Amino acid sequence: MLGPNESRVIFVELTFAEERLVPQALAHHFVGTGAASPAAQTATPISYVVGPWPIRRIRAPVLGPPLRGPGWVAVNGCCALGVHRSALQSVNGDLVNSQRFAIDWMRLDEQGRFVNGDASLPQSWAGYDQPVLAVAMGRVVAMRNDLDDQPPAPPDPSTISIETSTATTSCSNLGEGMFVFYATCAKAA
């Protein structure tokens, strides 16, 4: 049920057993009741097709691991509707889903702990001060490394922005309209 001037986002995930079964385009058919025109006073049956939406066929990049050593755990990542997969941002009047493939990597120490000591101190976290590796060849198109180290625990949302959410950020262009964005809680050495 949507009220006047409301909207909703619907996530649709399709999987195919074989690449040859992937269609050239998708069209979504919506059926329901609603205002047939801006002047309508009552809800009536409506039906419309959105699209078609072409399926872009590109070669998926081969990505390497962004971290070295044992104990790394993907805390928020692929294949479930989690904090990143559904994180839409309004950019230039469009809703952009730039975090849909994001992964939060956390490291466990030898005793299986993410943090040993005061969790408010970045140095207490097992993944602190570890090098981050490029996952693929690309051209760096943005970089920031001028903020203080931060603990990986989520900060108060009212105190952060995209510019201040992490100590170090880097964005690389992999080509074909694909970018990789790195965000770390510690300043790069």
Secondary structure, DSSP 8 states (H G I E B T S, - for coil): ---TT-----------SSGGGS-SEEEEEEEEEE-SSTT--S-EEEEEEEEEEE-----------SS-SS-EEEEE-TTS--TTTT--EEETTEEE-TTTT--EEEE--TTS-SB-S-TTSGGGBTTTT-----SS--EEEEEE--S----SS---GGG--TTTSSSEEEEEEEETTEEEEEEESS---
